[in-house]
Amino acid sequence: MDILREINDEELEFIIEKLKTRMPYKLKNLHYILSAQKCKTSGINNLSDKTLPTFYTHRNGIKKHCTIFGITGERDHTVWYFTFDESLNEIRQCLNNTKFIKWNILSAFLTIHTEQIQPALDFISNKKLKIKQNKQNFYLYLPIEKAHNFDIVIPSETVLEPLKEEDASLCNSLWAFKSDNSEIWVKSLILVHGGYALRRKDTRELLSFGLINDHLAIGMLTTIEKAQRKGYAEIIVKQLVKKLIEINITPIVYVHNPNALKLFQKLGFISISNSNWIFIQK
């Protein structure tokens, strides 16, 4: 019998309510769960495995610890986890003993709080896996009251539009962190959560874009080189913030680029903590 067992609806709701008592510090964990729930109930077929994690908990864990794992399918096998157990013992026990994590095809550990990353690093070392990239991000949020003050001014030579399914290939090709399986992930996010593109009005050229990712965070913010430093990314961010507020989601973002960090701080985003994305060398 595996040390992990699938979480039932009542247990997941308990964890969600516990996370809500630790706002804004646990927003990213709450949003990951809410995103997965929305994807699973969207009715859209052939979504990326990365958007459809199965949630597990320690079979003999203490309820108040709310230890939870999100493990995705084999097409894009990733692991996310969180716990209120400060010792991290339940996380370590699960990583060391579960058969549900297929370490030989593992592609990444996703957005783990930096203070909880050590069990993942130990797991990688024990399995003799190689780290392709260990990316630490600033994790920021925007208080709702600040979001309502945004004005969106669209330059006359451009048009702001929702991203469409057929935009996924181009967006993925322009994204700095694309991978073998990322195009289907981008397409899934556009279909379920949505995003926006700023285009030239005359030629329809894509100038800047962003979307809501699988953590209900502002993601994939990209501006083509010749269109940079014109304020286009700021327009995309403001429009995504507006969309998140409309669905009663507090805007969050993960930032590693110093220029992007300045943009979000300028718009009133507040740093909460750091998180890590660890990508495994195949």
Residue, then its C-alpha position, 0 to 999 in steps of 0.5 A: m500500500d502506497i504511503l500516498r493516497e488520493i485526497n477526497d473532496e471533503e479533505l481537499e475542501f478542508i485544505i482550501e479553507k485552511l489556506k484561506t486563513r493564511m492569506p496572502y502568504k498561501l495564495k499560490n498554493l490555494h490558486y494551484i488547487l483552484s486552477a486544477q479544479k477549474c481545468k477538471t470541470s471545464g469540459i474541454n478535452n485533451l488538456s495538458d497533463k500539467t493542468l490536471p494534477t491528481f491530489y494526494t496526501h500522506r496516508n497516515g499524516i496529521k490532518k492539521h498539517c494539510t500535507i498535499f501533493g499534486i502529481t501530473g500524468e506521464r505526458d508531462h510528469t511534474v510534482w507540486y507539494f505543500t504542507f503546514d508541517e514545519s519539520l517537513n517530515e511528512i513530505r520527506q516520507c512521501l517523497n522517499n516511499t511513494k511509487f506514484i512519482k515516476w522519477n525516471i520520467l520526472s520533468a519538474f518540481l513546480t513552485i515549491h516555497t523556497e523554505q520547503i524545497q530541501p526535501a525535493l533537492d534531497f529526492i533528486s540527489n538520492k535518485k541521482l537525477k540531474i538538475k537542468q535548472n533551479k529557478q528561484n522566483f519572487y512571488l508577488y501579489l496585488p491587493i484588490e483595492k490597488a487593482h481597481n485604480f488601473d487605467i488601460v490606455i491602448p495606443s491607436e496603432t494597436v488593438l488589444e484582444p483575447l488570445k485564441e486557441e490558434d495563437a498557442s503555437l506562436c506564443n509558445s515559440l516566442w516564450a523564453f521557457k518553452s519545452d517539448n510539451s509546452e505548446i499543449w500546455v499553452k493551448s490548454l491555458i488559453l482555452v481554460h483561463g484565457g489571456y490577451a494579445l496586443r497586435r498591430k492594427d494594420t498588419r495583425e502582428l503579435l507585439s506582446f502577450g500574457l495569460i493566466n497560468d496553471h497557478l491562476a497567476i499572470g504568466m508568459l508575459t512576453t514582448i517581441e524585441k522590436a516592440q519592447r520599452k513601449g509600455y506594451a507589457e504593462i497594458i497586458v498586465k493591467q488587462l489580466v489583472k482586470k480579468l482576475i478581479e472579475i472572477n474574484i481571484t487575487p492577482i499574483v505573479y512569479v518573477h525572476n527577471p529584474n525588469a519585470l520585477k520593477l514593472f510589477q512593483k511599479l503597479g503596486f504588487i507586493s513581494i510575499s516570499n520566494s518559490n522555486w521551479i526545478f527542472i530535471q535534465k532528461 
